[in-house]
Amino acid sequence: MKPFIEICCPSVETAVIAEQLGADRVELCINLQHGGTTPLPEDLIKIKQLVKIPVHVLIRCRVGNFVFTAPEIERMIEQIELCKRYTIDGVVIGALLSNGEIDIINLNKMVAAAKPMHITFHKAFDECSQPLKVLEQLIDAGIQQILTSGQQPTATAGIAILKQLHQLANNRITIMAGGGIRSNNAKQIVNETGIIAIHSAAGVMNGLKTFKAEIRQIKSLRY
């Protein structure tokens, strides 16, 4: 089975390219070099005009850690509501407490604001102190997907945990592998974990030539 391929795009221009080259979905963010933050409102309008495949938007009001203040949570809820207003297909959210547990109270607020959009819990998951417990909490919270590199710097390094998470999820939530996924390791990650949803920036920070070539190669692999 061919994997579902989500391409992380730091601009509307790159999202258009990703769709043209066969991406199944795009995640739009800005400041990708710093881990990504929420795009501008005008980008939300433009991407829905130009891109027909599903569009997910990263909701992260600043770079840095995932422990957010009350005003920051309110700001992100406003960003979620804006995405809903502009008919974005899904949002990518997350919040932690300083002890490494998820901030379930504020996460529930964001989930309530996001419904009925698709909801992904982002790579804050990789900083959680008890990932197996958090997996169950996210299922109970109504999250549809977790983006993770298996609590390692890259998905390749996290293959063992990714496989475990995928098995424990048991179709109750989608585990999407992300973190350094490129054409030279995508097949290994899919085959060794059983995961069929992958997330890649496709080397976009190295220029459009690399970005285009990587998407083509990831799509053309025999998994």
Backbone as a chain_set.jsonl record, in Angstrom:
{"seq": "MKPFIEICCPSVETAVIAEQLGADRVELCINLQHGGTTPLPEDLIKIKQLVKIPVHVLIRCRVGNFVFTAPEIERMIEQIELCKRYTIDGVVIGALLSNGEIDIINLNKMVAAAKPMHITFHKAFDECSQPLKVLEQLIDAGIQQILTSGQQPTATAGIAILKQLHQLANNRITIMAGGGIRSNNAKQIVNETGIIAIHSAAGVMNGLKTFKAEIRQIKSLRY", "coords": {"N": [[0.842, -1.192, 0.0], [0.598, 2.172, -0.88], [2.017, 4.876, 0.928], [0.317, 7.525, 2.711], [0.996, 10.781, 1.943], [2.046, 13.655, 3.412], [3.049, 16.937, 2.874], [5.112, 19.301, 4.293], [4.861, 22.711, 4.134], [6.321, 25.887, 3.743], [5.16, 28.084, 2.602], [2.58, 29.479, 0.477], [3.219, 29.189, -2.19], [4.971, 26.939, -2.216], [3.152, 25.035, -1.377], [1.379, 24.871, -3.52], [3.103, 23.785, -5.426], [3.659, 21.313, -4.194], [1.14, 20.075, -4.304], [0.846, 19.863, -7.106], [2.801, 17.996, -7.636], [1.893, 15.701, -6.531], [1.338, 15.373, -3.77], [-0.577, 14.181, -1.003], [-1.684, 15.705, 0.942], [-1.195, 18.973, 2.392], [0.713, 20.659, 4.89], [0.596, 23.806, 6.158], [2.811, 26.292, 7.25], [4.802, 28.892, 8.766], [8.141, 30.218, 9.313], [9.679, 27.876, 9.308], [12.304, 27.134, 9.63], [12.705, 27.433, 12.297], [11.174, 25.529, 13.464], [8.539, 26.055, 12.941], [5.628, 28.143, 12.791], [2.323, 29.612, 13.124], [0.785, 30.447, 10.038], [0.167, 33.57, 8.216], [-2.994, 35.382, 8.175], [-3.734, 36.174, 5.53], [-2.449, 34.276, 4.013], [-3.911, 32.005, 4.565], [-6.312, 32.504, 3.292], [-5.448, 32.682, 0.633], [-4.291, 30.157, 0.108], [-6.462, 28.421, 0.147], [-7.757, 29.24, -2.097], [-6.058, 28.441, -4.112], [-5.16, 25.805, -3.758], [-6.327, 22.54, -3.917], [-6.232, 20.024, -2.71], [-6.463, 18.534, 0.618], [-5.804, 20.879, 3.229], [-3.844, 21.438, 5.991], [-3.147, 23.366, 8.902], [-0.556, 24.653, 10.851], [-0.838, 25.391, 14.247], [0.687, 27.417, 16.217], [1.85, 29.753, 18.248], [4.283, 30.907, 18.679], [7.876, 30.43, 18.502], [10.032, 28.049, 20.221], [9.534, 26.438, 23.403], [6.771, 24.186, 24.295], [5.146, 24.943, 26.318], [2.663, 26.896, 27.19], [1.429, 30.187, 27.961], [-1.586, 31.56, 29.484], [-2.579, 33.808, 27.923], [-1.308, 33.154, 25.495], [-2.502, 30.732, 24.825], [-5.111, 31.636, 24.386], [-4.664, 33.229, 22.166], [-3.945, 31.263, 20.301], [-6.312, 29.82, 20.152], [-7.887, 31.736, 18.921], [-6.577, 31.746, 16.461], [-7.168, 29.178, 15.576], [-9.957, 29.407, 15.306], [-10.031, 31.236, 13.256], [-8.977, 29.721, 11.174], [-11.06, 27.903, 10.871], [-13.055, 29.63, 10.001], [-12.07, 30.284, 7.505], [-12.358, 27.957, 6.156], [-10.376, 25.965, 6.365], [-8.997, 22.679, 6.262], [-7.906, 21.193, 8.377], [-6.282, 21.376, 11.614], [-3.172, 21.682, 13.373], [-2.117, 21.011, 16.462], [-1.02, 21.525, 19.921], [0.046, 21.296, 23.345], [1.913, 21.526, 26.32], [2.577, 20.744, 29.8], [4.875, 21.983, 32.293], [6.038, 19.783, 33.464], [6.242, 17.843, 31.584], [3.939, 16.481, 30.946], [0.852, 16.373, 29.014], [-0.955, 19.4, 28.447], [-3.837, 19.1, 29.33], [-6.198, 20.462, 29.944], [-6.099, 22.933, 28.53], [-5.66, 21.864, 26.022], [-8.085, 20.582, 25.536], [-9.708, 22.811, 25.27], [-8.746, 23.878, 22.877], [-9.332, 21.788, 21.126], [-12.124, 21.796, 21.236], [-12.619, 24.252, 20.047], [-11.677, 23.697, 17.517], [-13.179, 21.626, 16.316], [-15.513, 20.993, 13.665], [-13.141, 20.393, 12.288], [-10.33, 18.435, 11.085], [-7.996, 17.139, 13.434], [-4.689, 17.264, 14.46], [-2.172, 16.254, 16.725], [0.79, 17.837, 17.339], [4.462, 17.707, 17.076], [5.101, 18.202, 19.704], [4.474, 16.031, 21.079], [6.738, 14.464, 21.108], [8.179, 15.414, 23.197], [6.894, 14.659, 25.415], [6.631, 13.177, 28.647], [5.534, 10.707, 29.217], [4.813, 8.869, 26.826], [3.109, 6.692, 26.061], [0.966, 6.808, 27.801], [0.068, 9.348, 27.092], [-0.733, 8.898, 24.477], [-3.17, 7.501, 24.847], [-4.599, 9.496, 26.182], [-4.841, 11.427, 24.189], [-6.393, 10.122, 22.306], [-8.758, 9.9, 23.801], [-9.334, 12.588, 23.969], [-10.248, 13.251, 21.504], [-8.57, 13.615, 19.373], [-7.42, 13.118, 16.064], [-4.995, 12.374, 14.926], [-1.48, 11.828, 15.422], [1.531, 13.479, 15.1], [4.786, 12.443, 14.92], [8.216, 11.696, 15.721], [8.855, 9.467, 17.028], [9.832, 10.098, 19.552], [12.475, 10.715, 19.196], [15.3, 12.451, 17.684], [15.035, 12.162, 14.901], [12.826, 10.461, 12.585], [13.888, 8.101, 11.643], [15.678, 7.327, 13.67], [13.791, 6.878, 15.578], [12.374, 4.592, 14.96], [11.737, 2.144, 16.344], [10.071, 2.948, 18.498], [8.087, 4.264, 17.06], [6.932, 2.113, 15.699], [5.901, 0.693, 17.879], [4.036, 2.566, 18.88], [2.298, 2.738, 16.692], [1.24, 0.154, 16.662], [-0.021, 0.067, 19.165], [-1.878, 2.067, 18.827], [-3.742, 0.953, 17.092], [-5.61, 1.483, 15.023], [-7.236, 3.362, 16.23], [-6.367, 5.924, 16.31], [-4.437, 7.883, 14.098], [-1.042, 7.345, 13.525], [1.345, 9.438, 12.429], [4.37, 9.485, 10.86], [7.102, 11.656, 11.188], [9.892, 13.823, 10.703], [12.795, 14.504, 9.59], [12.321, 12.941, 7.334], [13.015, 11.744, 4.188], [13.595, 11.001, 0.7], [15.495, 9.02, 0.828], [15.07, 7.539, 3.112], [12.388, 7.089, 3.559], [11.084, 4.744, 2.648], [12.215, 2.749, 4.266], [11.294, 3.541, 6.822], [8.479, 3.336, 6.56], [8.214, 0.591, 5.916], [9.382, -0.709, 8.145], [7.964, 0.123, 10.356], [5.271, -0.127, 9.849], [3.635, 1.982, 9.574], [1.547, 4.065, 7.629], [1.333, 6.699, 6.996], [3.082, 9.525, 6.264], [5.138, 12.397, 6.919], [6.761, 15.062, 5.469], [9.184, 17.616, 4.926], [10.548, 17.657, 2.661], [13.082, 18.63, 2.004], [12.828, 21.37, 1.604], [14.074, 23.639, 2.624], [16.459, 23.683, 1.384], [16.073, 24.699, -1.075], [13.976, 25.17, -4.045], [14.47, 23.421, -6.157], [15.574, 21.102, -4.984], [13.397, 20.498, -3.311], [11.287, 19.898, -5.137], [12.425, 17.685, -6.452], [12.683, 15.868, -4.336], [10.011, 15.379, -3.541], [9.008, 14.154, -5.847], [10.62, 11.841, -5.844], [9.993, 10.608, -3.393], [7.333, 10.026, -3.857], [7.607, 8.197, -5.943], [8.766, 5.922, -4.951], [8.877, 2.376, -4.389], [7.023, 0.887, -2.088]], "CA": [[0.0, 0.0, 0.0], [1.341, 3.42, -0.922], [1.74, 5.698, 2.102], [-0.305, 8.837, 2.602], [2.134, 11.691, 2.033], [1.789, 15.059, 3.745], [4.234, 17.759, 2.677], [5.153, 20.518, 5.102], [5.126, 23.804, 3.202], [6.494, 27.165, 4.424], [4.554, 29.162, 1.823], [1.529, 29.059, -0.442], [3.899, 28.77, -3.417], [5.432, 25.559, -2.092], [1.966, 24.178, -1.277], [0.908, 24.672, -4.891], [4.046, 22.847, -6.039], [3.451, 19.994, -3.582], [-0.074, 19.498, -4.89], [1.113, 19.531, -8.504], [3.695, 16.837, -7.702], [1.221, 14.497, -6.053], [1.126, 15.26, -2.329], [-1.951, 13.884, -0.603], [-2.133, 16.797, 1.816], [-0.117, 19.878, 2.779], [0.63, 21.392, 6.154], [1.129, 25.146, 5.957], [3.341, 27.006, 8.407], [5.902, 29.791, 8.455], [9.275, 30.061, 10.243], [10.0, 26.452, 9.352], [13.68, 26.972, 10.124], [12.644, 27.442, 13.764], [10.187, 24.545, 13.894], [7.226, 26.392, 12.408], [4.596, 28.883, 13.517], [1.079, 29.783, 12.369], [0.884, 31.378, 8.912], [-0.606, 34.808, 8.257], [-4.373, 35.216, 7.69], [-3.834, 36.286, 4.074], [-2.008, 33.005, 3.436], [-5.017, 31.062, 4.708], [-7.261, 32.81, 2.218], [-4.828, 32.397, -0.664], [-4.061, 28.729, -0.117], [-7.738, 27.775, -0.149], [-8.096, 29.606, -3.467], [-5.131, 27.862, -5.078], [-4.851, 24.4, -3.488], [-7.567, 21.773, -3.813], [-6.079, 18.901, -1.787], [-6.651, 19.0, 1.993], [-4.819, 21.788, 3.81], [-3.778, 21.557, 7.443], [-2.404, 24.565, 9.313], [0.08, 24.583, 12.163], [-1.24, 26.393, 15.232], [1.764, 27.597, 17.183], [1.921, 31.218, 18.241], [5.68, 31.354, 18.817], [8.871, 29.359, 18.545], [10.439, 27.723, 21.583], [8.918, 25.246, 23.996], [5.336, 24.009, 24.094], [4.456, 25.324, 27.551], [2.086, 28.177, 26.801], [0.709, 30.991, 28.939], [-3.019, 31.724, 29.197], [-2.781, 34.659, 26.741], [-0.875, 32.441, 24.29], [-3.564, 29.773, 24.505], [-6.22, 32.403, 23.812], [-4.254, 33.623, 20.819], [-4.011, 30.096, 19.424], [-7.731, 29.533, 19.936], [-8.304, 32.694, 17.888], [-6.022, 31.272, 15.191], [-7.979, 28.013, 15.205], [-11.257, 29.895, 14.85], [-9.807, 31.869, 11.956], [-8.858, 28.619, 10.219], [-12.409, 27.387, 10.639], [-13.77, 30.644, 9.214], [-11.558, 30.25, 6.14], [-12.62, 26.581, 5.692], [-9.191, 25.106, 6.39], [-9.45, 21.308, 6.501], [-7.448, 20.647, 9.65], [-5.293, 22.139, 12.37], [-2.125, 20.901, 14.027], [-2.054, 21.71, 17.738], [-0.35, 20.834, 21.014], [0.445, 22.095, 24.503], [2.449, 20.704, 27.406], [2.88, 21.318, 31.101], [6.321, 22.027, 32.527], [6.518, 18.467, 33.916], [6.281, 16.934, 30.453], [2.62, 15.931, 30.641], [0.116, 17.273, 28.134], [-1.812, 20.4, 29.087], [-5.108, 18.56, 28.872], [-7.26, 21.473, 30.071], [-6.032, 23.843, 27.393], [-5.825, 21.086, 24.802], [-9.521, 20.396, 25.348], [-10.25, 24.078, 24.769], [-8.388, 23.999, 21.463], [-10.094, 20.777, 20.401], [-13.504, 22.281, 21.133], [-12.623, 25.331, 19.059], [-11.312, 23.171, 16.198], [-14.187, 20.742, 15.723], [-15.314, 19.626, 13.175], [-11.929, 20.204, 11.485], [-9.417, 17.358, 11.458], [-7.071, 17.634, 14.456], [-3.434, 16.54, 14.676], [-1.304, 16.7, 17.818], [2.085, 17.966, 16.679], [5.633, 17.038, 17.638], [5.193, 18.34, 21.159], [4.368, 14.652, 21.568], [8.074, 13.895, 21.301], [8.724, 15.939, 24.446], [6.062, 14.164, 26.518], [7.369, 12.288, 29.544], [4.92, 9.37, 29.221], [4.146, 8.832, 25.522], [2.046, 5.69, 25.937], [-0.165, 7.407, 28.515], [-0.406, 10.481, 26.299], [-1.455, 8.326, 23.339], [-4.547, 7.236, 25.275], [-5.234, 10.778, 26.487], [-5.164, 12.114, 22.937], [-7.551, 9.42, 21.75], [-9.922, 10.301, 24.594], [-9.601, 14.012, 23.731], [-10.846, 13.42, 20.186], [-7.544, 13.895, 18.374], [-7.43, 12.089, 15.028], [-3.675, 12.015, 14.424], [-0.292, 12.282, 16.146], [2.748, 13.621, 14.299], [5.862, 12.11, 15.849], [9.424, 11.011, 15.261], [9.131, 8.39, 17.975], [10.565, 10.677, 20.675], [13.881, 10.817, 18.823], [15.514, 13.606, 16.801], [14.544, 11.844, 13.564], [11.959, 9.281, 12.516], [14.734, 6.916, 11.475], [16.158, 6.946, 15.003], [12.639, 6.512, 16.408], [11.607, 3.512, 14.321], [11.216, 1.168, 17.314], [8.938, 3.535, 19.226], [7.029, 4.492, 16.077], [6.269, 0.829, 15.485], [5.123, 0.405, 19.086], [2.897, 3.488, 18.917], [1.372, 2.341, 15.631], [0.55, -1.063, 17.087], [-0.908, 0.398, 20.289], [-2.974, 2.907, 18.317], [-4.715, -0.056, 16.646], [-6.625, 2.147, 14.197], [-8.045, 4.321, 16.989], [-5.788, 7.219, 15.998], [-3.384, 7.703, 13.099], [0.322, 7.754, 13.85], [2.035, 9.942, 11.245], [5.805, 9.613, 11.101], [7.701, 12.869, 10.651], [11.163, 14.182, 11.339], [13.92, 14.106, 8.754], [11.959, 11.951, 6.33], [13.377, 12.11, 2.826], [13.467, 9.875, -0.228], [16.475, 7.966, 1.134], [14.706, 6.755, 4.303], [10.934, 6.942, 3.67], [10.704, 3.339, 2.465], [12.616, 2.021, 5.473], [10.403, 3.907, 7.929], [7.169, 2.734, 6.3], [8.284, -0.879, 5.956], [9.774, -1.24, 9.449], [7.013, 0.519, 11.407], [3.894, -0.41, 9.463], [2.927, 3.265, 9.453], [1.288, 4.385, 6.228], [1.18, 8.146, 6.864], [4.367, 10.162, 6.51], [5.179, 13.857, 6.848], [8.102, 15.459, 5.057], [9.4, 18.953, 4.369], [11.121, 17.382, 1.345], [14.279, 19.424, 1.754], [12.445, 22.682, 1.079], [15.005, 24.671, 3.068], [17.613, 23.635, 0.484], [15.697, 25.284, -2.356], [12.856, 24.561, -4.753], [14.934, 22.302, -6.986], [15.622, 19.939, -4.091], [12.016, 20.254, -2.862], [10.565, 19.219, -6.209], [13.034, 16.372, -6.685], [12.382, 14.994, -3.201], [8.609, 14.946, -3.603], [8.917, 13.175, -6.944], [11.265, 10.583, -5.47], [9.198, 9.988, -2.329], [6.117, 9.488, -4.497], [7.906, 7.127, -6.891], [9.325, 4.749, -4.28], [8.049, 1.17, -4.253], [7.021, 0.606, -0.655]], "C": [[0.883, 1.249, 0.0], [1.023, 4.246, 0.323], [1.012, 6.988, 1.745], [0.799, 9.859, 2.869], [1.667, 13.122, 2.266], [3.097, 15.828, 3.591], [4.106, 19.04, 3.489], [5.639, 21.665, 4.223], [5.216, 25.14, 3.943], [5.91, 28.357, 3.674], [3.436, 28.593, 0.968], [2.154, 28.548, -1.743], [4.347, 27.313, -3.334], [4.262, 24.588, -1.955], [1.399, 23.881, -2.66], [1.796, 23.657, -5.599], [3.822, 21.429, -5.504], [2.21, 19.315, -4.142], [0.177, 19.042, -6.323], [1.933, 18.244, -8.631], [3.13, 15.602, -6.995], [1.08, 14.32, -4.558], [-0.336, 14.957, -2.044], [-2.55, 14.994, 0.249], [-0.937, 17.709, 2.061], [-0.382, 20.413, 4.177], [1.315, 22.734, 5.947], [1.603, 25.732, 7.273], [4.318, 28.053, 7.9], [6.993, 29.568, 9.503], [9.678, 28.596, 10.412], [11.399, 26.199, 9.898], [13.75, 26.959, 11.641], [11.588, 26.465, 14.297], [8.765, 24.842, 13.484], [6.336, 27.166, 13.353], [3.402, 29.081, 12.587], [1.256, 30.785, 11.232], [-0.029, 32.588, 9.083], [-2.019, 34.58, 7.714], [-4.492, 35.286, 6.175], [-3.368, 35.019, 3.37], [-3.108, 31.955, 3.512], [-6.039, 31.262, 3.593], [-6.7, 32.349, 0.876], [-4.69, 30.909, -0.918], [-5.356, 27.998, -0.437], [-8.218, 28.121, -1.554], [-7.292, 28.802, -4.486], [-4.9, 26.357, -4.93], [-6.146, 23.632, -3.22], [-7.455, 20.542, -2.911], [-6.255, 19.415, -0.359], [-5.472, 19.829, 2.503], [-4.945, 21.768, 5.323], [-2.871, 22.732, 7.795], [-1.833, 24.355, 10.711], [-0.413, 25.727, 13.041], [-0.174, 26.424, 16.317], [2.125, 29.077, 17.164], [3.338, 31.761, 18.356], [6.6, 30.153, 18.726], [9.246, 29.097, 19.999], [9.715, 26.505, 22.1], [7.412, 25.229, 23.773], [4.536, 24.25, 25.37], [3.963, 26.748, 27.358], [1.373, 28.868, 27.956], [-0.766, 31.087, 28.548], [-3.265, 32.655, 28.008], [-2.356, 33.98, 25.44], [-1.91, 31.399, 23.862], [-4.735, 30.493, 23.85], [-5.901, 32.828, 22.385], [-4.351, 32.453, 19.858], [-5.451, 29.668, 19.167], [-8.298, 30.478, 18.88], [-7.795, 32.265, 16.516], [-6.79, 30.056, 14.674], [-9.325, 28.464, 14.636], [-11.151, 30.579, 13.498], [-9.681, 30.808, 10.865], [-10.23, 28.054, 9.875], [-13.2, 28.342, 9.743], [-13.35, 30.592, 7.748], [-11.614, 28.843, 5.529], [-11.35, 25.753, 5.487], [-9.636, 23.704, 6.823], [-9.044, 20.749, 7.857], [-6.438, 21.548, 10.318], [-4.37, 21.182, 13.109], [-1.777, 21.62, 15.315], [-1.254, 20.913, 18.761], [0.009, 21.795, 22.124], [0.857, 21.154, 25.624], [2.489, 21.484, 28.713], [4.39, 21.249, 31.323], [6.899, 20.691, 32.989], [6.535, 17.428, 32.795], [4.97, 16.233, 30.15], [1.899, 16.875, 29.688], [-0.758, 18.211, 28.973], [-3.243, 20.086, 28.663], [-6.229, 19.59, 28.956], [-7.265, 22.397, 28.863], [-6.136, 23.11, 26.065], [-7.307, 20.873, 24.506], [-10.192, 21.66, 24.829], [-9.966, 24.235, 23.281], [-9.153, 22.996, 20.61], [-11.537, 21.237, 20.204], [-13.622, 23.38, 20.087], [-12.425, 24.793, 17.649], [-12.404, 22.329, 15.548], [-15.129, 21.535, 14.823], [-14.083, 19.46, 12.27], [-11.143, 18.988, 11.975], [-8.375, 17.926, 12.422], [-5.887, 16.696, 14.602], [-2.732, 17.114, 15.897], [0.114, 16.685, 17.278], [3.23, 17.38, 17.503], [5.966, 17.432, 19.073], [5.11, 16.955, 21.796], [5.739, 14.076, 21.884], [8.775, 14.424, 22.541], [7.904, 15.495, 25.652], [6.857, 13.156, 27.349], [6.819, 10.865, 29.547], [4.132, 9.168, 27.921], [3.007, 7.832, 25.408], [0.783, 6.157, 26.667], [-0.777, 8.52, 27.687], [-1.174, 10.0, 25.072], [-2.917, 8.11, 23.696], [-5.286, 8.533, 25.577], [-5.662, 11.502, 25.212], [-6.326, 11.443, 22.224], [-8.816, 9.871, 22.469], [-10.324, 11.751, 24.327], [-10.215, 14.273, 22.36], [-9.865, 13.836, 19.11], [-7.549, 12.766, 17.339], [-6.042, 11.585, 14.631], [-2.575, 12.565, 15.326], [0.869, 12.334, 15.171], [3.948, 13.43, 15.222], [7.058, 11.493, 15.138], [9.823, 9.926, 16.259], [10.01, 8.835, 19.128], [12.084, 10.719, 20.449], [14.061, 12.017, 17.895], [15.015, 13.403, 15.376], [13.664, 10.606, 13.615], [12.761, 8.008, 12.33], [15.235, 6.411, 12.823], [15.015, 6.445, 15.876], [11.82, 5.357, 15.879], [10.994, 2.547, 15.336], [9.994, 1.702, 18.049], [7.779, 3.831, 18.279], [6.242, 3.21, 15.83], [5.383, 0.476, 16.676], [3.875, 1.281, 19.164], [1.844, 3.095, 17.89], [0.576, 1.104, 16.041], [-0.432, -0.775, 18.214], [-2.093, 1.248, 19.842], [-4.098, 2.037, 17.767], [-5.915, 0.57, 15.926], [-7.547, 3.091, 14.97], [-7.601, 5.752, 16.739], [-4.669, 6.944, 14.987], [-2.05, 8.177, 13.652], [0.984, 8.158, 12.539], [3.503, 10.152, 11.588], [6.324, 10.882, 10.44], [8.971, 13.2, 11.398], [12.316, 13.67, 10.498], [13.593, 13.067, 7.711], [12.242, 12.511, 4.937], [13.279, 10.854, 1.953], [14.418, 8.732, 0.112], [16.124, 7.152, 2.377], [13.203, 6.493, 4.428], [10.506, 5.478, 3.581], [11.04, 2.527, 3.708], [11.649, 2.287, 6.616], [9.033, 3.266, 7.758], [7.216, 1.22, 6.485], [8.573, -1.428, 7.349], [8.804, -0.879, 10.576], [5.586, 0.071, 11.119], [3.056, 0.832, 9.292], [2.734, 3.589, 7.975], [0.981, 5.87, 6.024], [2.517, 8.787, 7.217], [4.299, 11.654, 6.208], [6.603, 14.264, 6.514], [8.114, 16.899, 4.575], [10.137, 18.861, 3.034], [12.299, 18.287, 1.0], [14.01, 20.825, 1.267], [13.415, 23.793, 1.479], [16.272, 24.706, 2.21], [17.288, 24.157, -0.908], [14.62, 24.503, -3.077], [13.278, 23.386, -5.622], [14.976, 21.016, -6.17], [14.224, 19.529, -3.659], [11.247, 19.458, -3.914], [11.103, 17.804, -6.426], [12.681, 15.393, -5.57], [10.94, 14.494, -3.235], [8.435, 13.894, -4.697], [9.482, 11.821, -6.519], [10.5, 9.856, -4.369], [7.955, 9.333, -2.916], [6.427, 8.257, -5.344], [8.446, 5.862, -6.253], [8.337, 3.583, -4.294], [8.118, 0.706, -2.807], [6.665, -0.85, -0.395]], "O": [[1.811, 1.356, 0.801], [-0.137, 4.308, 0.732], [1.091, 7.472, 0.616], [1.46, 9.804, 3.906], [0.987, 13.717, 1.431], [4.13, 15.416, 4.118], [3.117, 19.766, 3.382], [6.718, 21.586, 3.634], [4.303, 25.497, 4.687], [6.133, 29.506, 4.057], [3.35, 27.383, 0.759], [1.667, 27.581, -2.328], [4.13, 26.54, -4.267], [4.367, 23.436, -2.375], [0.986, 22.754, -2.933], [1.299, 22.77, -6.292], [3.799, 20.466, -6.27], [2.226, 18.116, -4.422], [-0.239, 17.949, -6.707], [1.787, 17.496, -9.598], [3.809, 14.582, -6.876], [0.737, 13.23, -4.103], [-1.226, 15.421, -2.757], [-3.765, 15.193, 0.273], [0.208, 17.272, 1.95], [-1.527, 20.596, 4.593], [2.494, 22.783, 5.596], [0.899, 25.68, 8.282], [4.623, 28.085, 6.708], [6.797, 28.822, 10.463], [9.977, 28.143, 11.517], [11.651, 25.183, 10.544], [14.748, 26.521, 12.213], [11.163, 26.571, 15.448], [7.878, 24.005, 13.647], [6.286, 26.892, 14.553], [3.468, 28.753, 11.402], [1.818, 31.861, 11.44], [-0.88, 32.626, 9.971], [-2.228, 33.692, 6.888], [-5.271, 34.536, 5.586], [-3.823, 34.712, 2.269], [-3.225, 31.111, 2.624], [-6.558, 30.299, 3.028], [-7.394, 31.707, 0.087], [-4.941, 30.441, -2.028], [-5.347, 27.047, -1.219], [-9.002, 27.376, -2.14], [-7.773, 28.515, -5.582], [-4.484, 25.703, -5.887], [-6.957, 24.038, -2.388], [-8.466, 20.061, -2.398], [-6.201, 20.625, -0.142], [-4.31, 19.52, 2.241], [-6.011, 22.043, 5.873], [-1.937, 23.045, 7.058], [-2.536, 23.935, 11.63], [-0.407, 26.887, 12.628], [-0.14, 25.577, 17.209], [2.647, 29.584, 16.171], [3.564, 32.954, 18.15], [6.167, 29.008, 18.855], [8.831, 29.828, 20.897], [9.324, 25.632, 21.324], [6.85, 26.129, 23.15], [3.39, 23.816, 25.486], [4.752, 27.692, 27.363], [0.788, 28.214, 28.819], [-1.147, 30.742, 27.429], [-4.087, 32.33, 27.152], [-2.97, 34.203, 24.397], [-2.157, 31.215, 22.67], [-5.29, 30.008, 22.864], [-6.763, 32.791, 21.506], [-4.791, 32.621, 18.721], [-5.772, 29.202, 18.073], [-9.099, 30.065, 18.041], [-8.504, 32.404, 15.519], [-7.029, 29.928, 13.473], [-9.773, 27.958, 13.606], [-12.075, 30.508, 12.687], [-10.21, 30.972, 9.766], [-10.516, 27.764, 8.713], [-13.921, 27.912, 8.843], [-14.163, 30.825, 6.854], [-10.985, 28.582, 4.503], [-11.261, 24.949, 4.559], [-10.539, 23.56, 7.647], [-9.757, 19.923, 8.426], [-5.811, 22.386, 9.669], [-4.727, 20.047, 13.424], [-1.208, 22.712, 15.285], [-0.859, 19.775, 18.507], [0.25, 22.977, 21.876], [0.229, 20.118, 25.847], [2.44, 22.714, 28.728], [5.094, 20.532, 30.612], [8.11, 20.482, 32.916], [6.815, 16.255, 33.044], [4.893, 15.463, 29.192], [2.278, 18.039, 29.559], [-1.228, 17.855, 30.054], [-3.79, 20.718, 27.759], [-7.126, 19.586, 28.113], [-8.307, 22.618, 28.245], [-6.642, 23.663, 25.088], [-7.734, 20.974, 23.356], [-11.134, 21.589, 24.04], [-10.829, 24.668, 22.517], [-9.574, 23.316, 19.499], [-12.101, 21.079, 19.121], [-14.596, 23.437, 19.335], [-12.944, 25.363, 16.689], [-12.527, 22.333, 14.324], [-15.514, 22.648, 15.181], [-13.996, 18.467, 11.549], [-11.273, 18.569, 13.125], [-7.923, 19.058, 12.253], [-6.048, 15.498, 14.836], [-2.701, 18.331, 16.081], [0.594, 15.652, 16.811], [3.015, 16.665, 18.481], [7.006, 17.035, 19.599], [5.606, 16.732, 22.901], [5.887, 13.29, 22.821], [9.848, 13.939, 22.901], [8.181, 15.904, 26.779], [7.654, 12.384, 26.815], [7.548, 9.919, 29.844], [2.907, 9.286, 27.922], [2.025, 8.104, 24.717], [-0.333, 5.925, 26.2], [-1.999, 8.627, 27.589], [-2.156, 10.624, 24.671], [-3.806, 8.492, 22.935], [-6.47, 8.658, 25.265], [-6.727, 12.119, 25.171], [-7.151, 12.116, 21.607], [-9.822, 10.185, 21.833], [-11.497, 12.108, 24.439], [-10.654, 15.389, 22.08], [-10.259, 14.347, 18.061], [-7.667, 11.594, 17.698], [-5.915, 10.498, 14.067], [-2.722, 13.634, 15.919], [1.161, 11.349, 14.493], [4.109, 14.167, 16.195], [6.924, 10.855, 14.093], [10.983, 9.52, 16.321], [10.831, 8.067, 19.629], [12.865, 10.754, 21.4], [13.079, 12.545, 17.374], [14.617, 14.361, 14.714], [13.736, 9.809, 14.55], [12.359, 6.946, 12.807], [15.218, 5.209, 13.087], [15.238, 5.674, 16.809], [10.682, 5.16, 16.307], [9.831, 2.17, 15.191], [8.999, 0.995, 18.207], [6.617, 3.667, 18.651], [5.013, 3.236, 15.761], [4.254, 0.017, 16.505], [2.788, 0.795, 19.475], [0.646, 3.115, 18.176], [-0.627, 1.024, 15.791], [-1.543, -1.305, 18.225], [-3.18, 1.159, 20.412], [-5.274, 2.347, 17.955], [-7.068, 0.23, 16.189], [-8.538, 3.569, 14.418], [-8.375, 6.689, 16.936], [-4.035, 5.89, 15.028], [-1.946, 9.282, 14.184], [1.164, 7.331, 11.645], [3.834, 10.909, 12.5], [6.025, 11.152, 9.277], [9.108, 12.893, 12.582], [12.764, 12.536, 10.669], [14.49, 12.369, 7.238], [11.778, 13.59, 4.567], [12.919, 9.779, 2.433], [14.172, 7.59, -0.277], [16.805, 6.171, 2.675], [12.785, 5.748, 5.314], [9.661, 5.028, 4.354], [10.236, 1.708, 4.152], [11.23, 1.356, 7.304], [8.485, 2.712, 8.711], [6.348, 0.643, 7.14], [8.071, -2.493, 7.708], [8.822, -1.508, 11.633], [4.785, -0.092, 12.039], [1.89, 0.749, 8.907], [3.646, 3.409, 7.167], [0.428, 6.253, 4.993], [3.025, 8.618, 8.326], [3.522, 12.109, 5.369], [7.546, 13.86, 7.195], [7.186, 17.352, 3.905], [10.328, 19.87, 2.356], [12.487, 18.663, -0.157], [14.849, 21.422, 0.592], [13.563, 24.777, 0.756], [17.063, 25.645, 2.3], [18.114, 24.073, -1.817], [14.371, 23.335, -2.776], [12.504, 22.445, -5.8], [14.481, 19.976, -6.602], [13.901, 18.341, -3.643], [10.624, 18.446, -3.593], [10.336, 16.851, -6.566], [12.41, 14.221, -5.832], [10.683, 13.316, -2.984], [7.789, 12.868, -4.485], [8.891, 10.779, -6.801], [10.37, 8.632, -4.404], [7.574, 8.23, -2.524], [5.59, 7.361, -5.451], [8.576, 4.837, -6.922], [7.124, 3.777, -4.22], [9.143, 0.195, -2.356], [6.613, -1.276, 0.759]]}, "num_chains": 1, "name": "protein.A"}
